[in-house]
Amino acid sequence: MRALLLENVHPDAVTFLAGAGIEVRTEPGALEGADLIAAVRDVQLLGIRSKTQLTPEVLDAAPGLLAVGAFCIGTNQIDLASATAAGVAVFNAPYSNTRSVVELAIAEMIALTRRLTEKNRALHGGVWDKSASGAHEMRGRTLGIVGYGNIGSQLSVLAEALGMHVVCFDTAEKLMLGNARACATLDELLAVSDIVTLHVDGRPGNAGMFGAAQLARMKPGAVFLNLSRGFVLDNGALSDALASGRLAGAAIDVFPSEPLHQGDPFESALCGLPNVILTPHIAGSTEEAQQDIGRFVSAKLRDYLAEGTTTLSVNLPPIALPRSPGSCRLALLHDNTPGVLADVNGLLGDLEVNVEGQVLATHGEVGYLLTDIAADHPAELVEKIAAMPHTRRLRLA
Ligand SMILES: NC(=O)c1ccc[n+]([C@@H]2O[C@H](COP(=O)([O-])OP(=O)(O)OC[C@H]3O[C@@H](n4cnc5c(N)ncnc54)[C@H](O)[C@@H]3O)[C@@H](O)[C@H]2O)c1
């Protein structure tokens, strides 16, 4: 088995995959065009981050490719439909930087509520400005979390540890942790929160969900954070609310349009406003998160190769099957059409092969079937399943 890891994937991923007996080649940067096509031709595993574009042409050029590891959170850079059609499993690391985002949110909440940005700037400018005016403790203040998912719920726990009251609004039914209280509406949350922080996902319906109307419903002197997605917020309306003094401060990490390259110029209506922290989409960017991503994704790739496990796959139905001792595992990716399971088991029955374990899941266009059988099965079995009309890919794991 050969793996190619591009874009400076964390060294722990190399160590992990090499330890699983896989020959690993690394490239520091992204590849594109003919270079990428030539590089993927003879690999079974490909590791990328956000810059390598896996188009249908690239996937076509890699007939032996079994799985792609996106060593990052997003998978927009991969043509998932083509990967699925080609029987290529895709994995990412959806939770690896959750804690990093939460810690930055806590840091920014404290910095803004203590007006550290202004004190810091004044003293660097040679001005001694010692005053308690407008500075508050976190203890006893109310934090309003919009979007109570992985990040929002973990933030809730840490904020309570600081002595804050936590209220949340989520469009889905969520289990509240600790003493957090769910609000029935966003307006209810805005009316009571000293700090409002957005942690919603990037579904298209969230475009512009937070604008002038929502900012006007926040408490005067409240603080606002957006570390989720740039397009959910009207930055112009936020700039007005800050410039008028209605809001006491804001921290923004994500923007509707973000520069693509290191050192590119950046413009925003928020630049230059007092008590505003602007960061270049780094809420999840820590060395710990990168290391966790490296370990998490490489473990998913190893488990897929060794056991056929698709738990947390982005594009294949998620299944895992405890291995029957001494058995041989058939991992069959097939068209999602009725009768495939019956056909496979009919064939096994005809050849007098006993099933020792089996699990099937279907999703969208594909079905995925893991079957454990005795290691000494007739040789023709594999050929016959591979030749079945709805087989997309058959592998012995
Ligand atoms: N700035 C960064 O570096 C960084 C890093 C990681 C994640 N993120 C972003 O943070 C956000 C949250 O990530 P997560 O892992 O917690 O996602 P998640 O999917 O676990 O949680 C999102 C939550 O938002 C809720 N939601 C969606 N639309 C809503 C709405 N209009 N009103 C209220 N609730 C709504 C969902 O029901 C869900 O519970 C995502 O947008 C993600 O892209 C940013």
The ligand as a MOL file (V3000), in Angstrom:
LIG
                    3D

  0  0  0     0  0            999 V3000
M  V30 BEGIN CTAB
M  V30 COUNTS 44 48 0 0 0
M  V30 BEGIN ATOM
M  V30 1 N -13.0600 30.0330 12.7920 0
M  V30 2 C -12.5660 28.8120 12.6900 0
M  V30 3 O -11.3730 28.6060 12.5580 0
M  V30 4 C -13.5070 27.6390 12.7690 0
M  V30 5 C -13.0250 26.3800 13.1390 0
M  V30 6 C -13.9230 25.3260 13.2580 0
M  V30 7 C -15.2670 25.5210 12.9710 0
M  V30 8 N -15.6940 26.7400 12.5680 0 CHG=1
M  V30 9 C -17.1150 26.9780 12.2620 0
M  V30 10 O -17.8220 27.0050 13.5020 0
M  V30 11 C -19.1930 26.6570 13.2580 0
M  V30 12 C -19.6710 25.6700 14.3000 0
M  V30 13 O -18.9210 24.4650 14.2040 0
M  V30 14 P -19.4410 23.1410 14.9550 0
M  V30 15 O -18.4170 22.1050 14.7560 0
M  V30 16 O -19.8820 23.4860 16.3280 0 CHG=-1
M  V30 17 O -20.7130 22.8180 14.0600 0
M  V30 18 P -21.9640 21.9220 14.4570 0
M  V30 19 O -22.5630 21.4940 13.1670 0
M  V30 20 O -21.5830 20.9020 15.4660 0
M  V30 21 O -22.9610 22.9640 15.1770 0
M  V30 22 C -23.6820 23.9570 14.5000 0
M  V30 23 C -24.9690 24.1560 15.2730 0
M  V30 24 O -25.6400 25.3140 14.7570 0
M  V30 25 C -27.0330 25.0390 14.7480 0
M  V30 26 N -27.6460 26.0020 13.8140 0
M  V30 27 C -27.5670 26.0150 12.4780 0
M  V30 28 N -28.1990 27.0890 11.9930 0
M  V30 29 C -28.6870 27.7750 13.0580 0
M  V30 30 C -29.4120 28.9830 13.1990 0
M  V30 31 N -29.7490 29.7170 12.1400 0
M  V30 32 N -29.7580 29.3780 14.4370 0
M  V30 33 C -29.4020 28.6300 15.5350 0
M  V30 34 N -28.7120 27.4700 15.4610 0
M  V30 35 C -28.3500 27.0650 14.2360 0
M  V30 36 C -27.1150 23.5930 14.3220 0
M  V30 37 O -28.3500 23.0200 14.6460 0
M  V30 38 C -25.9630 22.9870 15.1290 0
M  V30 39 O -26.3760 22.5610 16.4070 0
M  V30 40 C -19.2480 26.1200 11.8290 0
M  V30 41 O -19.7470 27.1350 10.9840 0
M  V30 42 C -17.7920 25.8660 11.4940 0
M  V30 43 O -17.5370 25.9940 10.1100 0
M  V30 44 C -14.8630 27.8090 12.4770 0
M  V30 END ATOM
M  V30 BEGIN BOND
M  V30 1 1 1 2
M  V30 2 2 2 3
M  V30 3 1 2 4
M  V30 4 1 4 5
M  V30 5 2 4 44
M  V30 6 2 5 6
M  V30 7 1 6 7
M  V30 8 2 7 8
M  V30 9 1 8 9
M  V30 10 1 8 44
M  V30 11 1 9 10
M  V30 12 1 9 42
M  V30 13 1 10 11
M  V30 14 1 11 12
M  V30 15 1 11 40
M  V30 16 1 12 13
M  V30 17 1 13 14
M  V30 18 2 14 15
M  V30 19 1 14 16
M  V30 20 1 14 17
M  V30 21 1 17 18
M  V30 22 2 18 19
M  V30 23 1 18 20
M  V30 24 1 18 21
M  V30 25 1 21 22
M  V30 26 1 22 23
M  V30 27 1 23 24
M  V30 28 1 23 38
M  V30 29 1 24 25
M  V30 30 1 25 26
M  V30 31 1 25 36
M  V30 32 1 26 27
M  V30 33 1 26 35
M  V30 34 2 27 28
M  V30 35 1 28 29
M  V30 36 1 29 30
M  V30 37 2 29 35
M  V30 38 1 30 31
M  V30 39 2 30 32
M  V30 40 1 32 33
M  V30 41 2 33 34
M  V30 42 1 34 35
M  V30 43 1 36 37
M  V30 44 1 36 38
M  V30 45 1 38 39
M  V30 46 1 40 41
M  V30 47 1 40 42
M  V30 48 1 42 43
M  V30 END BOND
M  V30 END CTAB
M  END
